[in-house]
Amino acid sequence: MIDDEAPLLPNFVVEPDDQFVVRGSPAKLQCYVASASKALFKCNGKWVSAGESEIFYSTDDVGQQ
């Protein structure tokens, strides 16, 4: 039985593809995450800071009550 009151766990709907970074040209990672307020990325073992990235938010009300 599924508990309707339990919080949903974050889930990648679309996972980012591997990218190569070339000097002077940013890598573009695109993903869609359900049930999460943000997604963080590691590049060469280091977390990418918010100042080094552009973040776009959207919501999908399908299935929401």
VENURNOR-V907438 format. One line per field, one symbol per residue. burial: 1 if it has 16 or more other C-alpha atoms within 10 Angstrom, else 0. Layout:
burial = ???
This chain:
burial = 00000000000000000000000000000000000000000000000000000000000000000
